């Protein structure tokens, strides 16, 4: 029988992320704040899925909280499993093409639009890298 600590070590944190793109091929990234895991890294906005939430519901909630924005049509792109030294995550990436998006940083985080061709040169978390092959 497993010890409780062994059970928590194998827990997977479910995360959702939005690839928000405009018609010029620019994608929105936000920067992780000081004091957070992977501080200073640029990432696709999103967050943890709460108990009982669907991935889409969680994504809409997280994006509203972080960016005061409601994504229109969402398309699932990819789900990625990644093991960090301190935790395991499964990230579910969704895409939204919206040329009229006007997100606002609600948590004092930096945000910036980057052209898709420049994403590989940004400091992204390792768990975000597989999505670059798709977008």
Secondary structure as the mmCIF struct_conf table of DSSP 4:
data_model
#
loop_
_struct_conf.conf_type_id
_struct_conf.id
_struct_conf.beg_label_comp_id
_struct_conf.beg_label_asym_id
_struct_conf.beg_label_seq_id
_struct_conf.end_label_comp_id
_struct_conf.end_label_asym_id
_struct_conf.end_label_seq_id
HELX_RH_AL_P HELX_RH_AL_P1 UNK A 4 UNK A 9
TURN_TY1_P TURN_TY1_P1 UNK A 10 UNK A 10
STRN STRN1 UNK A 12 UNK A 21
TURN_TY1_P TURN_TY1_P2 UNK A 23 UNK A 24
BEND BEND1 UNK A 25 UNK A 25
STRN STRN2 UNK A 26 UNK A 31
HELX_LH_PP_P HELX_LH_PP_P1 UNK A 32 UNK A 33
TURN_TY1_P TURN_TY1_P3 UNK A 34 UNK A 35
BEND BEND2 UNK A 36 UNK A 36
TURN_TY1_P TURN_TY1_P4 UNK A 37 UNK A 40
STRN STRN3 UNK A 42 UNK A 43
BEND BEND3 UNK A 45 UNK A 45
STRN STRN4 UNK A 46 UNK A 48
HELX_LH_PP_P HELX_LH_PP_P2 UNK A 49 UNK A 50
TURN_TY1_P TURN_TY1_P5 UNK A 51 UNK A 52
HELX_RH_AL_P HELX_RH_AL_P2 UNK A 55 UNK A 67
BEND BEND4 UNK A 68 UNK A 68
BEND BEND5 UNK A 72 UNK A 73
STRN STRN5 UNK A 75 UNK A 83
BEND BEND6 UNK A 85 UNK A 86
STRN STRN6 UNK A 88 UNK A 97
TURN_TY1_P TURN_TY1_P6 UNK A 99 UNK A 100
TURN_TY1_P TURN_TY1_P7 UNK A 106 UNK A 107
BEND BEND7 UNK A 108 UNK A 108
STRN STRN7 UNK A 111 UNK A 115
HELX_RH_3T_P HELX_RH_3T_P1 UNK A 116 UNK A 121
BEND BEND8 UNK A 122 UNK A 122
STRN STRN8 UNK A 124 UNK A 124
HELX_RH_3T_P HELX_RH_3T_P2 UNK A 126 UNK A 133
TURN_TY1_P TURN_TY1_P8 UNK A 134 UNK A 134
#
